[in-house]
Amino acid sequence: MKAAMFHLSLGSALIALAWAGQAGAQDTGAIEQGDASDDGDDRAGQDLERELAGTIIVTAQRRTESLQDVPVTVTVFGEEEIAEARIQEVADVVTRTPGLSFDAFPASQPRLAVRGIGSSDKGAAGDPSSAVFLDEIYLGRPAAVAFDAFDVQRIEVLKGPQGTLFGRNVVGGAINVITNRPEPGVASAAAEFTNGNYDRLDGAGFINLPFGDGRGAVRASAAYRSHDGYVYNPTIDRDVDTQDRFSGRFQFLAEPTDTLRFHFTVDGTRDRNSGPVTRVLELDPDDPLSAAYTVNQDRDVVYGSTEGFQDLDTLGVRGEIEWDMPFATLTVLASYRDLDYANGGDFDGGVADPASPAFNLVNIGGGEAESSEFSSQEVRLTSYPGGAVDWVVGLYHYNQQVERTDTLTLDSMFIAPIPLTEVFAQDASLDSIAAFADVTVQLTDRFSVLGGVRYSRDDKLYRVDNLDSITPLRSEEFFDVTASEDFDDVTWRAGINFEPSEDHLIYALVSTGFKSGGFQDNPTSAIAAATPFEPETATQYELGQKSSFADGRIIWNNTLFYLDYTNLQTDQVDPATGASTVINAGEATIKGYETQLIANLFSGFSLSAAYAYTDATFDEFIENGNDLSGNRISRTPRHKVTVSPSYSYLFASGAELKVAADYRFESQIFDDNANTPPEIRDETHFLDARIVLDNIADRFSISVWGKNLTNELTRTFQGTFLGANFGAYNPPRTYGVTLGFRY
């Protein structure tokens, strides 16, 4: 590990000293039962929550609470649903969550958007607008988000600005992934094996071993995912768009006393996937270069000259100490993560062979490579639950080092007699600090007020050059520029809760978010390289209601929100060169309504459904000299629906048969802020289903599953430049059989 390992500083030192002294949905989510295993934010005295059968536990306010008591719009996926519905990566979470969308170019660098707030900036000095946290650790780079959701207790999707408690770059929202922790006093293990079409072969499992008379445990988890290519390439006679991923995690938990807990985790992922698979989807009639391309809209075939590659290696270390003091719990959390990532391939999906069905006179290639290190430390005090005042205060530090290259290659006699290559080399460092506090005060049995504040400061240093290029392509000149800037802001939230009865909550909340400014990924000039773009901010007004009926068998939650968005950072693409420039769009307004329902209507049958309406439009926005005010924000569907019915039958032997389906509808999406063809995705209808026979002989299970059963076709990415609209398609219909064992 490199020099940034020293940034573990405070957390590592405290952990080392402590060890020396001791020689620790909703819309589609399954309802977790009272024996749910503890998570990283459990506190003494909170076991009462787990005694309530049917309670969904979340940590949306950095403390463990019932979902129905939290004045935040949260979608929760429980452990059972994650396993049965094969929720394995962030894309599976996105498709099942109203109000959440993403752009998958490439799929190994997903770019998330919550309620219309997202970012297309992958540059070394850029940041996401909606963040992902793995066991409270901020995953600061897009490629780091490509984790495997194995041995996970739950996944929470928090919608709207979370800038008070979660901090960095949660203007839109956050995905919070909580893994299963070691369980002291319990020896357990589980494994599953999957075989499916496209020669899918998966395996996953864990083992949990206690030690020290119930005072500690270790847990080891691993998963392997693989399938052959979804797309055939006749040019190289090979299937492409393959998967080959291995992930592992080892955890150590010790509770030497009733008030002291240590938790240490090492995890890693190795990807060796082919792709990304892109091709010409339409021609640009306004560009004379369009005559150089052949359209290919066949999802099953591509004619690129190379297989392409998407390689990723991550390694993470996490340490946590929890100490229950007389008045509060002290948590010290430290982490370090290392990321090496590279992708490359044939972007136009054709070859310069007149005999090829995809004859392209302009051949576009290239890729990206990145080496990143990021570390964080947090010290937090959290009050015990049940009092008149619940509070949390803390300090946070984050450091990030990124080395990144972006390469574009053009090979065409239309353009030059020799192949041309342009390389942007980027080197960026970020140092971020924050202090935060949040409190909820119970005024009466029915009324409470809440408020929070966070101060954040980001210091960025950036160097970029294109001196290794044969010639500038996306830029106007050769340059080597170093620049720096600091950004700071105060974010806050304030609200009121009213509980007319034990089963109902009505809340009103105002919350703000802040995303720091940055520098261009591929600047067009030295001046552009040295000029930072401005931070973006958001203020959301939210009115929500959470209710349970019929002794908790029916849960129905509703939210109205209105969001003022200032200086939205958005990509502006030059169609003539493909140069992508981040600009501040001025003002935007996002308003909408979300409703979520879980109903256990009669024995064995349950229905989970959700709907989100999102009206995300620009109030002030000039792009390439065009006034786009009134246009919809890209990659934001106006309507999104999920419906998940299930039926289970319990046999006298103890075995259980479960039949379930997941239907998802998403309305039309504009992939470009101009809202003009061809960068439009038509509405989509997806259907997944599964049949599960569980608890066979108390140990075994078998499931037959299918995803995208109607073989729906949609685009996961598209962009118009250099005479054509290039893009990629979603995976086709997949199905398989999974065998499981548990001990």
N, C-alpha and C positions, 0 to 999 in steps of 0.2 A: 504494500500500500504506500501511497505517496505522501508528500509533505502535509497535505491537508488532513491527514490522520490526527495531527496535533490539535485540530479544531475541536476534538472531543473534550478537550480541556476540563472544564469544571465537572461535567457529568462523569467523565472517565476517572478523574481523581477521586471523587466521592465514592464511586463504585469500588475502586481498588481499596480504599481505606476501609470501607464497610466489609469487604470480603476478608481483609486481613484481620479484622476484629472478630470475625465469626469462624476463621480457619476452616428473594422474588417474583313484506313490502306492503310499507303498509299497503300500497295499492295492489301489489301482487305478492306481498310478503306473507310467509307462513306465520301463524300466531305461535310464539315461543311459550312453552309450558314452564311451570314454576321451577323445574330442576335445571334450567339453563345454566351452563357453566359460567364462571366469573370471567369478567374481562378486565382490561388494564385500568379501568377507572372505578372498580369496586371499592367501597369504603366500609369500614366497620359500621354495623348498624343498618346496612342496606339489604340484608337478607330478607327483610319483610317483603320487598318488591317481588322476590322470587317465590314467595309462598302464595302469590296470587296467580292461580291458574289462568292462562289466557293473556297475561300481561306481556306486551311487547316492550322490551327494554332497549333504550337508546342512550347514546352519550352525546347528543346534539348540543348540549350546553356544557361540555367538558365535565360532566358529572352524571352518574347513572340515575336514570329516571324512567318512569313509564311514558311511553310515547304519547298517551292521551293527556298527559300533564305538561307537555312541552309546547310552548307557544312558537313553534317553528314548523314550517311545512317540510315533512320528512317522509321519504319513501324507504321502506325497510324490506330487505330480503333476508329471511331466516335461513339457518343452516340446512334444514330439510329441503327447502325449495332450491337453494343453491345447488345441492347435490342432484336432486331429481330432475330439475329443469336444465341441467348441464350449463349452469352459469359459470363460465370458466375464465372470461376475460372482460375487460371494460366494455367491449362492444355488446356483450350479452346484457350488461346492466343498462346500457343506453337504450337498447331497443325495447326494454320492458318498463321504462320509466317515462311517463308523461312529463313534459317540460324539460327533458334532457335530450340533446342531440349531439352528433359529432361528425367530423370530417375525417375520413380514413385514407389519407394519402401521405405516406404509405400506411398500411394497417398497423405497422409496428410503431407508428408515431401518432396515435389518435389525438385529435384536437377537439376538446369538449366545449359544449355551449349549454348553459343552463338558463332557461327563460330568455333565450336570444342573446345572452352574453357569452361570448367565446373569443378565441384568438386563433389566428392562422400563423402567428409568428413562431417559428422554430429556431430563430437565430440565437447565437451564443449570448447576446445581451438582451434577449427578450424574455417574456414570462407568459404563463397561461393566465386566462381570466377566471377560469374555474379550476379548482385544484383537487388533487387526489392525495389522501392521507392513508398510509398503511400503518396500523397500530400507532396512530397519532404522529407519524413521521411524514413530513411534507415531501412529496416526490416532485422535485422542482424542474425536471426535464421531461419533454413529451415522451421520449423513448422509455423512461423509467416507469411510465404508466402501464406498459405492456406486461403486467404481472399475471400470474396464474392464480385463480381463486380456488385453491385447494385447501382443505382443512380449515375452512373459514366459518366463524360463528355467525356473522351477519355482515351485511353491507348496507350502509345508510347513505341516502342521497339527500343532502340538505340544500334546499332551494332558496335563492335570494342571497344578498350579501351576508357574509359571516365574518366580517372584518374585525369584530371585537374579540372573539374567543379563538378563532382559527387563524386569523392574521393574514399571512402573505397571499395576495392574489386570489381572494375569494370574493371578487366583485359579483360574480354570477351565482356561485354556490360551491359545494364541496361534495366529493364522494369519500366516505369514511369507511375503510375496510378494517374489520376487527377479526383477527385470527383466533382460533381456539388455543387457549393457554394450557400449559401442563396442569394436571389435576392431582394434587397431593392426596395420598391415601387410596388412589384408584389405579389398578392395573388394567389397561385396555388397549385394544388394537383394532384396526379395520383395514380392509383392502378392497379394491375393485378393479375389474379388468373389462375393457370394452373392445368389441370388434364391430366394424361397420363398413359401409360402402366407401369407395375410394381407398380401400385397404387401410381404413382407420384402425390404429392399434394404440390404446391408451391403458395406462396403469397408474394407480394412485393409492396411497395408504399412509397410515401413521401408527406409531406405537407410543404408549404413555406408560412410564415406569415410575412408581413412587419410591421414595427413600426417606430415611430419618424419621420413622414412626409417624408418618403422615405430615411431616413438616416440609416436604419438598417433592419435586418430581422433575423428570426430564421428558421431553416429547420430541420425537423425530418424525417429520413428514416429508413426503416426496411425491412427485407427479411427473409422468412422462406422457406427452401428447404427440401423435404423429398421424399424418395421412398423406397419400399420394396427391398429385396435382389435380386441381379442379379443371384445369385448362390444358389442352394439348397444343404443342407447338410443332407443326410439321417441318419447319425450317431446321430445327435441331433434333427432330424426332424424339421429343421428350415431353412428359407431363410437367407443367410448371404450376406455380401457386401452391407449393407443398408446405407442410408443417413438420418441424422436428424440434421439440422443446422439452427440456428437462428443468425442473424446479425442485429445490430442496430447502428445508428449514429445520433448524435444531434450536430447542429452547431449554433453558434451565431456570427453574423456579424454586426458591427456598423461602420458608417462613420460620426463621429461627426463634421468633417470639410471636406472641399474639398481636404485636403492634409493629412488626418490622417485616417487610417483604422485599425480596430481590428477584428481578426477572431479567434474563439475558438471552438474546436471540442472535443467531447468525442465519442469513438466508441468501440464496443465490438463484439465478436463472441463466440458462444457456439456450439461445435460439440459433438454429441454422435453417432458415426458411428460404425458399426461392421466391422470386418476384421482386418488386411489385409488377403486376401484369396490367399494363395500360395499352391503349390503342386509339386509333382515330375513330371518333364517334360521329362527328359531322364536320363539314367543311365550312370555312368562313368566307362567304361570297365577296366580302369587302377587301379581301387580301389576295393579291395575285399569287402568293405562295400556295394557295389552296389547290392549285392544279397539280401540285407535287405529291398529293396524298391519295390513298384509296381508303374508303370508309370500310370499317369492319365492326358490325354490331352483333356478331356471333359470340355469345358469352363463352362457348365451349372451345373456341379455337383462337389462337393468336400466332403471329408470324414473325415475332421479333428475332433478332440475330443472336441473342443471348438468353440464358435461363434466368438471369438476375439473381440477386442474393439480398437477404435481410438477416444480418448477423448481429446478435446482441449477447453481451455478457454483463451481468450485474452481480455485485456482492454487497451485502449490507450487514452492519453490526449495530445492535441496539441494546442499550442497558438502561434499567429503570430501578430506582429505589423508592419505596413507599414507607413512610414512618407515620404511624398514628400517634400524634401528640395529644395532650389533654384538650386542646381547643380546635384542632384541625388536622388534616392529613397533609404532610409534606411529600411532594413528588419531585424527584430529580430524574430527568429523562435526557439521554444523550444518544446520538446516532452518527454513523458515518456510512456513506454509500459511494460505491465506485461503479461507473457505467462506461462501457466501451460498445460503440454501436456503429454499424456501417450498412449502407444499402447502395445498390447500383443495378443498372439494367438498361434495356432498350425502351425508351419512353414512347416512341411513335408506334411500336408494335408491328413494324413492317421492315422490309429489306429492299435494297436497290437492285432487285432482280425482276426484269419485266415479265418473267414467267410466273412470279409469285402472285397469288390472289391478293396480297397486300403489298403491292409495288409502291414504294415511297421514294421519291427522288430526294427528299430531305429526311435524313436519318438523325434522330435526336437521342442522345444517351447521356449518361452521367450518374451522379449519386451524391451521397453525403456520408461523412465519417465524423465521429464525435468521441472524444474522451472527456469524461466529466467526473468530478468529485464534489460531493456536497455533504455537509455535516451540520448538525443542529444540537443545541442544548436548551433545555427549558427547566426552570425551577418554579414550582407552583404550590400554592397553599389553597386547600379546599375545605370548606366548613363541613361539619357533619350534617346529615339530613335530619329533617323533622323539627327544626327550630323555627322561630319566627323570622329569621334571616338566613338565607342561603347565599354564600358568596364564594368567589374564587379570585385570586390575584396571582400574577406571575411575571416572570422575565423570560425573554426568548432571544436566542441568537442563532443566525443561520449564515453559513458561508458556502460559496459555490465557485468552483473553478471549471471553466469550459474551454476546450480546444476543439475547433470544428472546421471542417472544410466542406465547401459546396462546389461541385464540379458540373459543368455543362459542356457537352461535346456536340458539335454540328458537323455532319459529313454530307456535303451536297455540292455538286457542280453549280447549282443555282446560286450558291452563296460564295464559294471560294474554291480554287483548284486543289486545296489540301484540306484535311480535317482540321477543324478549329476547336480549341479547348480554352475554356475560361475557368479559373479556380479562384474562389474567394477563401482565404485563410483567416479565421477569426480566433481571437484569444480574449476571453472575458473573465473578469473576477467580480464577485458580488459579496458584499458584507452587509448583513441586515441585522438590526436590533429592534426589539419591541418591548414595551411594558403594558400590561393589561390588567383590568379589574372588572368584575361583573357581580351584580347583586340582585337578589329577589327578596322583597320584603312583604311578609304576610300582614296586611293591614287589618283584615277581619277574616272570619271563616270563609268568606266568599270572595273577597277582593285581595289582590296582591299587585304590586308594581315591581318592575324590573328595569335595570339600566346597566350599561356597561360602556367602557371607553378603552381605547388602545392607541398608543403612540407608536408609529413605525418609521424607521429611517433606513433607506437603502443607499449604499455607496457603490457605484459601478465604475469599473475601469475597462476600457474596450480598445482593442487593436485589431485592425482589419487591413488586408492588402490583397491585391490581385496580380502580384508580380510574377507568379508562376504560370500565368496565362500565356497562350500563344498570341491572343489578341483579345481586347475587351469585346464582349458580346452583349451582355446586359448592362454594362457600364459604358461611360463615355470616354474614359481615360484610364491610364495606369495610376495607382496611388498606393501609399502606405501611410495610414492615419492612426494616431492614438488619441483617444478622447476619454473624458471622465465627467461624471455628473452625480449629484446626490439628489434624492427625492425623499420627502417625508410628508406625513399627514397624520391627522387625528381622526379615527373612525369611532363611531359610537352607535348605541342602540338604546331605545327606551320604549316601554310598553306597559300595558295594564291587562291583568287577567281577571275575569269574572267567572265564578263557578256557581251557577244557579242551583246545582245539585251535584252530588258526588259523581254522576255519570256524564256531566256536561261541562265544557270549557268554552268560553268566548274570550277572544283576545284581540287586542289592537297593538301593532308593533311598528315602529319606525327604525330602520337599520341602514347603515351606510357601509360602503366598501371602497377600497382603494387599491389600484394596481399601479406600480411605479412605471415611470417612463423607461425608455431604452434606446438602443441604436439599431440601425438598419442591418438586416441579415445580408443582403446583397446590394450595397449602396451603388447608385449610378454615377457618383462622382466623389472627389475628395471632400467637397463641401457637404454633400449628403451624408458621408461617413462620419463626419465630425459633429453633425447637428442632431441632437437627441429629439425624439418625439416625446410629447407630454404625457404625464400620468392620466389615467382615466378614473373617474369616480362615479358612484351610483348611490342614490337614496331611494329606498323602497318603503312604501306605505302598505301595510298588510292588515287585513281584517280576516280573522279565522274563527272557525267553530269546530270543536271536536266532541263527538257524542257517542255513547254506547247505549244500546237498548237490549231488552230481553235478556237481562242478566249477563250482558257481555257477548251474546251470540251475534249481535249486529253492531258493527262500528261504522260510523259515517262521518267523514270529515270534509269540510269545505273551506276554500280560501279565495279571497279576492285580493289582488295586488295591483299596485301602480308604482312604476319605477321611472325615476328621472335619471338619465344617463348622460354624462358630460365627457367630452373628449374621447369618445369611443375609438380605440385603436383598431383600425381595420386595414386589410390588405388592398392595395391598388395595383393591378397588374397591367403592364403595358403590352397590348396585344401584338405590337410589332417586334418586340424583343423578348418577351416573357419576363422582363424585370418586375420584381415584386417589391413594392414600397409600402411600408407601414405609415399611415397618416392618421391624424386625429379628425374624426368625422364631425365634430361639433356637438350637437344635441340630438338625443333620441329619447323616445318615450316607449315604454313597454308596459302593457297592462293586460290583465287576464284573469281567468277563473280556473280553479282546479277542484275536482271532487274525487273522493276516494271512498270505496265501500268494501267491507269484508262482512259477509253474511253466512253464518252457519244455520241454514234455514231448517233443516231437519237432520236426523241422525245419519251421519255418513256423507252428507252433501254440503259443500261449501262453494261460495261464489266470491271471487275477488274481482273488482272492476275499478277503473279510474278513467278520468277524462280531463284533458287540459286544453284550454283555449288560450292562445298567446298572440296578442296583437303587438308586434315589435316593428316600429317604423322610425325612420329618420325624420327629425324635425328640421335639422340644418346639416347639409352634406353636399359638398362640391367634389366631384371625382373626375379627373382628366378634363376639367373645364365644364363638365355637365352637372346641372343641378339635380341631385337625386333626392331632394327633400320630398317626403311622402312615400318613398319606396320602403319595402319591407327589408329588414335586416336579413342577411344571407343565412342559410342553413337553419331556418327557424320555421317549422310547420305551424300553421294557424290552429290545426286540430290534431290531437293525438289521443287514441283510445287503446286501453288494454282491458281484456276480459279473460278471466281464468277460472272456469268451473272445474270442480273435481268431485269425485265420489269414491268413498272407501267402504269396504265391507270386511268385517272382522269375522273370521272363521272360528269355530269352536276350538280348533287346534292352537289358536293364537296367531296364526298367519293372517296377514292383512292384504287385501287386493285394493289397489288404488288406480283409478283411471282419471287422467287430467289432461287438459288442453290449455294452450295459451294463444289467444288471438290478439293481433296488434294492427291498428290502422294508423296511418300517418298521411296527412294531407300534403298537397303540393309544396315543394321546397325550391327556393331560388338559390343556386350555388354562387351567384354573383349579385352584388348590391345593385347593379343596373336593372335587375329583374327582367331581362330580355332573353329570348331564345339564343342559342340552344341550351344554355346552362340552367335547365329546369329539370327537376325530378318530379315525375308524376306521382300521384298518390299511390300508396302501397298497402297491401293486405298480407300479413304473414300469419301462418298457422303452425304451431308446434304441438306435439301430443306425446303422451307416454302412458304405458301400462306397467305398473310396478307390483310385484308380489313380494312382500316383505315378511320378515320374521319367520322364515321357513326353518323349522327345527331350532328356533331361537337364535340362529347364527347367520343365516344366509338370505340373500335377496336376489331377484332377477328383474330386470326392466327391459322393455322394448320401447324404443324412443324414435322420434323423427323430428327433424327441424326443417322449416321452410317446406312443409309438405305439399303445398300448391306450386312449388318451384317458381315463386315470385321473382321477377327480374327488376332490379333497380340499380342505380349508380351510387357508388360509395364515394366517388370523387369525380370532378370534371373541371376543366379550365381551358379557355380559348386563348391561344397565342400562336404566332408564327404560321397563321393560315388555317388552323384547324382547332376543333374542340377535342381535347384528349381526355380520357377518363378510364375508370375501372368499374367492374361489376361486383355485386355481392356473391357470396357462395351459393351454389345450387342446393337442391334437395339432398339432405343427408339423413341417414338412419343407421341404427345399430342395436346391439344387445349388450347390456352391462350386467356382469355378475358381481355380487358384493358379499363380503364376509366381515363379521365383527365379533369381537371378543370382549 
